[in-house]
Every structure is written in structure tokens, then in C-alpha cells.
Amino acid sequence: MDGSGRVLRVFEVRVKEGCVDTLLSNFATTSVDVVRDKPGNDGYFFGRCVQGGENTVMFVSVWRDLNAVKARFGDDWEVSYMPDGYEELIDDCFVRHFELEAGSSLKGL
């Protein structure tokens, strides 16, 4: 990954039993505030797994390039960023970054 193309930052979470709706509600407010209107951010989306992973959710943010991700998240850009109150809702989580390839399309972004 050379970091020059658009990057998806994928935060995937296995949520504690009974906490999915709460975490999704937090995504809609707190997580959105972490990325919305930040330099280099081109959008975000989030949702729940539909293939047997009812306790799995993800928050994806779209960035102009890897430098924009690093500017927003600093030296810990490769680590899951968790706002206050998230840890009590989460069993396990990780963050991964994907550089979009030529020919990709993000309609509306």
C-alpha cells in the first residue's frame, strides 16, 4: 500500500450480548463526530452483519489517503480508537485499512 489512494478505515466489533443497538446508536453520534468534517475525510457508513453475526457491527470511514488517516488518528492510527463508554459494550474489536483500487466507485462520496 503506497498510501496515495483513497483509504477505507474499517472498525469491526464483536459486541457484548444485548448491546448492539446501543453501540449503533453511539456510532450515529459519537463515532460520526470523530470523523465528520475532519480534513481528508470523505464520508462514513456503519451497520450490522447479516450473515449469522448478529453481534458483529462495523464503522467504516473513507479518507482521501493514508496521510489523512494518520493526521486524524496520530501515531496510533493502526489501533482501534474507542471513545469513552465504548469498552463496556465491546467483547473484541480491530481496525484495518484498505486502499481502494482504480476502478472502485463510492457513489455519493
Protein Blocks (a to p, Z undefined) as FASTA:
>chain_A
ZZlaccdddddddddehilmmmmmmmmmmmmmmmgopahiabdcddddfehpambccddd
ddfblmlmmmmnommlmpccddehklmmpfbdcdddddddehiacehZZ
